Amino acid sequence: MPQRTIHKRLTIALQTVLVIGAGLAVYERQWLTLATTCAIIFLTFLPVLLGKRFRVFIPPEFECMATVFVFASLFLGEVRGYYGRFWWWDISLHTASGFLLGIVGFLLVYVLNEKEEIDVHMTPGFVALFAFMFAVGMGAVWEIFEYGMDLFFGLDMQKEMFGDPSGLTDTMWDLIVDTIGAAVISILGFGYLKNWGSHSFLEQWIVAFVRSNPRLFRRKP
């Protein structure tokens, strides 16, 4: 079975589970769970909606990874309580978010660097640094969001960790693993731009994105 077909079917399967979860929330009259699940469903369709809005084709690999992340972090983590059941769930997902945000940051600046309409010539080192700072910065913004939701709405997004009920340990570990994930992507991206020929998963995804969106990569003379 072609790899793209597998990614598409996995994405559809996860979205189906979410729809079933929304139906069960209606049946059980859990309106907050219903609202949260509906918001999660919308987020899983966001890559496709953004792709159509900005006329960018998003490869199934990217779409599937984003859907899996949203499903695992918001539906399983928040709605189904996996953050409380498994101490490593939050750490794993924040590491994954460092990967995802690093890829997004890398592609953003890489597209700008390659477009002939924009007179900017950035070195591989700067592109990798931007991807790293983008991912770490967005991770920090998310931690501020968690703190604000806990402070103003009485939620428990900053979880107790390793016996620390304040949420500080949770926040610091989130930032640490965000940074590790972002660093890995930055190094792989730097290697791709320097033609190290590592054939990493990042290189394969970048090549897929470039091939799917040739109009974004009309190289500068």
C-alpha positions in Angstrom: 0.0 0.0 0.0 1.4 3.4 -0.9 2.7 5.4 2.0 0.5 8.4 1.2 -2.6 6.1 1.3 -1.6 4.9 4.8 -1.2 8.4 6.1 -4.5 9.5 4.7 -6.3 6.5 6.2 -4.8 7.0 9.6 -5.8 10.6 9.6 -9.4 9.7 8.6 -9.4 7.0 11.3 -8.4 9.4 14.0 -11.0 12.0 12.9 -13.6 9.2 13.0 -12.7 8.4 16.6 -13.1 12.1 17.4 -16.5 12.3 15.8 -17.6 9.2 17.8 -16.2 10.8 20.9 -18.3 13.9 20.2 -21.4 11.7 19.7 -20.8 10.0 23.1 -20.4 13.4 24.8 -23.8 14.4 23.4 -25.3 11.1 24.6 -23.8 11.5 28.1 -24.6 15.3 28.1 -21.0 16.2 28.8 -21.2 19.6 27.1 -17.7 20.8 28.0 -16.2 17.5 26.6 -18.3 18.0 23.5 -17.1 21.6 23.0 -13.5 20.5 23.5 -13.8 17.5 21.1 -15.4 19.7 18.4 -12.6 22.2 18.7 -10.1 19.3 18.4 -11.9 18.1 15.3 -11.6 21.6 13.8 -7.9 21.6 14.5 -7.3 18.3 12.7 -8.8 19.9 9.6 -6.8 23.1 10.0 -3.8 22.0 7.9 -6.1 21.3 5.0 -8.1 24.6 5.4 -4.9 26.6 5.6 -3.5 24.8 2.6 -6.5 25.7 0.5 -6.6 29.3 1.8 -2.9 29.9 0.9 -2.8 27.5 -2.1 -0.2 25.3 -0.5 -0.3 21.5 -0.9 0.4 19.9 2.5 1.8 16.4 2.0 -0.1 13.6 3.8 2.9 13.0 6.1 2.6 16.5 7.6 -1.1 16.3 7.8 -1.0 12.9 9.5 1.7 14.0 12.0 -0.3 17.1 12.9 -3.5 15.1 13.4 -1.8 12.5 15.5 -0.3 15.2 17.7 -3.6 17.0 18.2 -5.4 13.8 18.9 -2.8 12.6 21.4 -2.3 15.9 23.2 -5.8 17.3 23.4 -8.2 14.4 23.1 -6.2 11.6 24.8 -4.3 14.0 27.1 -6.9 16.5 28.2 -10.3 14.9 27.5 -9.3 11.3 28.4 -6.9 12.2 31.1 -3.8 10.6 29.8 -1.6 13.4 31.4 -2.7 12.2 34.8 -2.4 8.4 34.0 1.0 8.4 32.4 3.7 10.8 33.8 5.7 10.5 30.5 2.8 11.5 28.3 3.3 15.3 28.6 7.1 15.0 28.2 6.7 12.9 25.0 4.3 15.2 23.4 6.3 18.3 24.2 9.3 16.7 22.6 7.1 16.0 19.5 5.9 19.6 19.6 9.5 20.7 19.4 9.9 18.6 16.3 6.8 19.9 14.7 7.4 23.6 15.5 11.0 23.2 14.3 9.8 21.8 11.0 7.3 24.6 10.6 9.9 27.3 11.5 12.4 25.7 9.1 10.0 25.6 6.2 8.8 29.2 6.8 12.2 30.7 6.5 13.3 28.2 3.8 10.5 29.2 1.6 11.4 32.9 2.0 15.0 32.1 1.3 14.1 30.3 -2.0 11.5 32.7 -3.4 12.9 34.8 -6.2 10.5 37.7 -5.4 12.2 38.2 -2.0 15.7 39.6 -2.1 16.9 37.7 1.0 19.9 35.4 1.1 20.2 33.6 4.4 22.9 31.1 5.3 22.1 27.5 6.3 23.2 28.4 9.9 20.7 31.3 10.1 17.9 29.2 8.7 18.6 26.5 11.3 18.9 29.1 14.1 15.6 30.6 13.1 13.9 27.2 13.2 15.3 26.5 16.6 14.3 29.9 18.1 10.8 29.7 16.5 10.1 26.3 18.1 11.5 27.3 21.5 9.7 30.6 21.4 6.3 29.0 20.5 6.9 26.5 23.3 7.4 29.4 25.7 4.2 31.1 24.5 2.3 27.9 25.1 3.6 27.7 28.7 2.4 31.3 29.3 -1.0 30.2 27.8 -1.2 27.3 30.3 -0.3 29.5 33.2 -3.0 32.0 32.2 -5.7 29.4 31.8 -4.9 28.0 35.2 -4.8 31.4 36.8 -7.9 32.9 35.3 -10.1 29.9 34.7 -9.0 27.5 37.4 -7.9 24.8 35.1 -5.1 22.3 35.7 -3.0 22.6 32.6 0.3 22.9 34.5 0.3 19.4 36.1 1.9 18.2 39.2 5.1 16.4 38.4 7.7 14.5 40.4 6.0 15.6 43.6 5.9 19.3 42.8 2.3 20.5 42.9 3.2 24.1 41.8 3.5 23.2 38.1 7.0 24.7 37.9 8.7 21.4 37.4 6.1 20.6 34.7 6.8 23.9 32.9 10.6 23.5 33.1 10.5 20.0 31.7 8.2 21.1 29.0 10.6 23.8 27.9 13.6 21.4 28.2 12.2 18.8 25.9 10.8 21.5 23.5 14.4 22.7 23.2 15.7 19.2 22.7 13.2 18.5 19.9 13.9 21.9 18.3 17.6 21.3 18.4 17.3 18.0 16.7 15.3 19.4 13.8 17.7 22.4 13.5 20.7 20.1 13.2 18.9 17.9 10.6 17.8 21.0 8.7 21.3 22.4 8.7 22.6 19.1 7.4 20.0 19.2 4.6 21.0 22.7 3.5 24.7 21.7 3.6 24.0 18.6 1.5 25.4 16.2 4.1 23.3 13.5 2.4 22.1 12.1 5.7 18.7 11.0 4.2 16.9 11.8 7.5 13.1 11.8 7.9 13.3 15.6 7.9 15.0 15.6 4.5 12.4 13.2 3.1 9.6 15.4 4.3 11.2 18.6 3.0 11.7 17.1 -0.4 8.1 16.0 -0.4 6.9 19.5 0.5 9.2 21.1 -2.1 8.0 18.7 -4.8 4.3 19.3 -3.8 4.7 23.1 -4.0 7.0 23.9 -6.9 5.6 27.5 -7.2 6.9 28.4 -3.8 10.5 27.4 -4.7 11.4 29.2 -7.9 15.0 29.5 -7.1 16.8 32.9 -7.1 19.4 33.5 -9.7 
